[in-house]
Amino acid sequence: MTPRAGRGADESLVKNPAAYSTDTKVVFTHHTAGTNDYTCEQSPDINRAIFLYHVQGQGWNDIGYHFLVDKCGTVFEGRAGGIDKPVVGAQTYGFNTDTSGVAFLGNYNDAI
């Protein structure tokens, strides 16, 4: 597991503490719709770009996903608040409580 610091998360952009639900009952999987043509070494850069898009572009408090996984199998800590806690992610805003979100870096509408 690569922690937030390992992917270069700019914690100064996170303005509010994490929110928590009571439990995690369901995990949603997503893909980021980015390119599949990246190297393992580029994964932290992609993570940072998604973080900036979510915070600055979407106006969210933090990156939306709890975890991000690259095509090399590296798991990155996404949203702040604890990997072992039921942190409310962006996929749950207003609905889908007690869930977690994992995003796979790349566009899986296309084959790699």
C-alpha positions as CSV (number, residue, x, y, z in Angstrom):
1,M,0.0,0.0,0.0
2,T,1.4,3.4,-1.0
3,P,0.3,6.0,1.5
4,R,-0.9,9.4,0.5
5,A,2.5,10.9,1.2
6,G,4.0,8.3,-1.2
7,R,1.9,9.6,-4.1
8,G,2.5,13.2,-3.2
9,A,-0.9,14.3,-1.9
10,D,-1.0,18.0,-1.2
11,E,-2.7,17.9,2.2
12,S,-2.9,21.7,2.3
13,L,-5.7,21.4,-0.3
14,V,-7.9,19.2,2.0
15,K,-9.9,21.8,4.0
16,N,-12.2,19.5,6.1
17,P,-11.6,16.4,8.2
18,A,-12.8,13.1,6.8
19,A,-16.4,12.1,7.4
20,Y,-17.3,8.5,8.5
21,S,-20.2,6.2,8.1
22,T,-21.0,3.4,10.5
23,D,-19.7,0.5,8.4
24,T,-18.5,-0.6,5.0
25,K,-20.9,-3.0,3.4
26,V,-20.3,-2.6,-0.3
27,V,-17.3,-1.7,-2.5
28,F,-17.8,0.1,-5.8
29,T,-15.2,-0.3,-8.5
30,H,-14.5,2.4,-11.0
31,H,-12.0,3.2,-13.6
32,T,-10.5,6.6,-14.2
33,A,-11.1,6.8,-17.9
34,G,-7.5,8.0,-18.4
35,T,-4.9,6.4,-20.6
36,N,-3.8,2.8,-20.4
37,D,-0.5,3.9,-21.9
38,Y,1.5,4.8,-18.7
39,T,4.4,3.3,-16.9
40,C,4.4,2.2,-13.3
41,E,6.7,5.1,-12.5
42,Q,4.0,7.5,-13.8
43,S,1.2,6.2,-11.4
44,P,1.9,8.7,-8.6
45,D,1.7,11.6,-11.1
46,I,-1.7,10.2,-12.3
47,N,-2.9,10.0,-8.7
48,R,-1.9,13.6,-8.1
49,A,-3.7,14.7,-11.2
50,I,-6.9,13.0,-10.2
51,F,-6.6,14.5,-6.7
52,L,-6.2,18.0,-8.2
53,Y,-9.1,17.4,-10.6
54,H,-11.4,16.2,-7.8
55,V,-10.4,19.0,-5.4
56,Q,-9.9,22.0,-7.7
57,G,-12.0,21.0,-10.7
58,Q,-15.0,19.3,-8.9
59,G,-14.8,21.3,-5.7
60,W,-14.6,18.1,-3.5
61,N,-12.8,18.2,-0.2
62,D,-10.4,15.3,-1.2
63,I,-9.9,12.7,-3.9
64,G,-13.1,10.8,-4.3
65,Y,-11.8,7.2,-4.1
66,H,-10.7,5.3,-1.1
67,F,-8.1,3.4,-3.1
68,L,-6.5,3.6,-6.5
69,V,-4.8,0.7,-8.3
70,D,-2.5,0.9,-11.2
71,K,-2.0,-1.7,-14.0
72,C,1.2,-2.8,-12.2
73,G,-0.8,-3.8,-9.1
74,T,0.3,-1.0,-6.9
75,V,-2.5,0.1,-4.4
76,F,-2.5,3.7,-3.5
77,E,-4.3,5.2,-0.4
78,G,-6.8,7.6,-1.8
79,R,-9.2,9.6,0.4
80,A,-7.8,10.6,3.8
81,G,-9.2,9.3,7.1
82,G,-7.8,5.9,7.5
83,I,-7.6,2.8,5.3
84,D,-9.2,0.7,8.1
85,K,-12.1,3.1,8.7
86,P,-15.5,3.6,7.0
87,V,-14.5,6.9,5.4
88,V,-17.3,8.5,3.3
89,G,-16.1,8.8,-0.2
90,A,-17.3,10.9,-3.1
91,Q,-19.3,8.0,-4.6
92,T,-21.5,8.2,-1.6
93,Y,-22.5,11.9,-1.6
94,G,-26.2,11.8,-0.6
95,F,-26.7,8.1,-1.3
96,N,-24.9,4.7,-1.2
97,T,-23.9,5.0,2.5
98,D,-21.6,2.4,4.1
99,T,-19.6,2.0,0.9
100,S,-16.0,2.2,-0.3
101,G,-14.7,3.0,-3.7
102,V,-11.7,1.6,-5.6
103,A,-10.6,3.1,-8.9
104,F,-8.4,1.4,-11.4
105,L,-6.1,3.8,-13.3
106,G,-6.9,3.6,-17.0
107,N,-9.8,3.2,-19.4
108,Y,-11.3,-0.2,-19.1
109,N,-13.8,0.4,-21.8
110,D,-10.8,-0.5,-24.0
111,A,-8.7,-3.6,-23.8
112,I,-5.1,-3.1,-22.6
